[in-house]
Amino acid sequence: FGGIFDGADVFVDFDGVIAKYDGYRGDEHYGEPIEGAKEFLEKLKSFGLKPVIFSARKSENVIIWFKKYGFPTNLEVTNIKVPAPVYIDDRCLKFNGDFSKLLRDLKNFNCYWRKDKIFKSYIK
């Protein structure tokens, strides 16, 4: 796919997908693992897929977090989104070719860990 990681099949966001997240609280604050996250990554690997973790956080700190919670430590961690067939993220919308639907989805969008819809005051 032209990415920097050979065979990087599935890019998985760290905060909000692997680790609990309820908003940024500084570089030293990391949430605990989300239930099932470790098993999910292991299942991807058992299918022959290569999960790559992406995060705005320092890669070294994410790897330390993985060690602390017994996650696989041989995963690639990056802050660069390179071309990949799929990204798994808690803050995304899927575009299906219909901009009207995309605007409706944007109006109703919310991260599962937030209380309010993010764009409710912008899109009427």
C-alpha positions, 0 to 999 in steps of 0.5 A: 500500500505504499506505506512505511510499514511492510504489510501493515494491514490494520491501523488501530488508534491507541487512545479510545480504542486500545486505552480508555480515553475521556479527553486529553489530560497531559502527556503522562496520563494514560487510560487503562486498557479497554476490555477485550483490546489485547484479545482483539490485537491477538486475534488480528495477528492470528488471522495473519493481519499486521496491526499497527498502532497509531497515536499522537503520543510518543511511541516509546511511551505507548510501548511502555504502556503495552509492557505494563499491561501485558500487551504484545510488544512487537507491534509497530507504533507510529504517529504517521498515518500512511496509506492503509486498507483500514483505520480503526478509530474512535473519532471517524466517519465513513464516507459512502459517496453521499455528502448529504448523509455525511453532513447528517452523520457529522451533525449527529457525531459523537465519540462514545466517551463524550457526553455531547454531540461535538458539532451540534451548535454548528450544523442545524 
